[in-house]
C-alpha cells in the first residue's frame, strides 16, 4: 500500500528552536541592555510605574518646643508603558534546510536573529529615553509629556562635539539635578566617538590614562561609559535603521542616561515554522516578539545634539 507522507517539523525540533531563541531573547549582550541605565519590568499588560521625587524637610527651629506639623506635597507621578509588537518571517526553500537553520544556534539565521534582536532592544531603549512619556492614574487615559516637558535637557554640540562643548556641561547639568555621574551611559555614533577620540582631553596621556590612540576607541569620557552605534554621515556612511535619532536637518541626538533611568521588558510571543502556502516546497519561519520601554525620570536623561 502506498503511504503518502506530509513532512512537518517534529516537536523536538520546534522545541529546540523555541528554547534557543528564548535564550537569545533573554541575552543581555546588547550594547545597552546590560548597562546601569536599565531597570527591568514586567512585560504583561500595561505597566504602571509610580515614581516619587525628592522633597526637602522644613526648618521648624524657630517654632518653639512644640512646632506644628509641616505637610509636604508628595511629588509623584504614574508612568504608563504599553508593549510594542515586532515580527518577521523568513522563507526557507526546503524542509531539510529549515530544520538545520532553526535547530543550529550557530546558523546564519540565528546569527541574523541575534543581531536584529540586539538592534531592536537598543533602539527601543533610546526611543524611550528621548521620546514622549504617558503619565496619569492607572485607571485614566493619561496625558503625554514630551522629553523637554519631562525635564530632559538638550545640550547643543552641533558646532563642536568635544569635552568643552558637551561633556563638561553635561557633568554640571547632572550635578545640579542631584544626579550622580557614576555609572552614566553615553550613547553616541561613530562620528561623535571619533570627535572625542581626537580631543586632546582624551587622546593625550597628560589628560587621560585610557590610551585612546593604542585602543583606537573611546570607552570612557570623563566618567561616562561610552557606547558607540553606527550612524549616517553626509556624503559617507549610510545606515538603514540608525538607533540614535537623526533628523532631516542633519542633526543627530546622542543620549546620556543615568542609572535606573529606563524601564525595559521583552518577551517572545510565538515561534512558528510551517509549510509555505504560497511557495513550492518551502517553509516559513516566523518570530513574534513583544518589547516595551519607558523613561522613568527626565532629569536623568540628557540629549547631546551633533551634526551628522
Protein Blocks (a to p, Z undefined) as FASTA:
>chain_A
ZZdddddddfklmmmmmmmmmmmmmpckbfklmpmkbccddfehjdddddddddddddfk
lnojbdcddddddddddddddddddddddddfbfklmmmmmmmmkbmklmmmmmmmmmmm
mmmmmmmmmmccdeddfkbgbjaddfklnopacddfklogcfklmmmmmmmmmmmnopaf
ehpacdddfklmmmmmmpmklmpmklpcnlmmlnopafbgghiacdddddddehiacdfb
afbdcdfkopacdddddehkbccddddfbdcddddfkbghiacdddddddddddfblklp
ccddddZZ
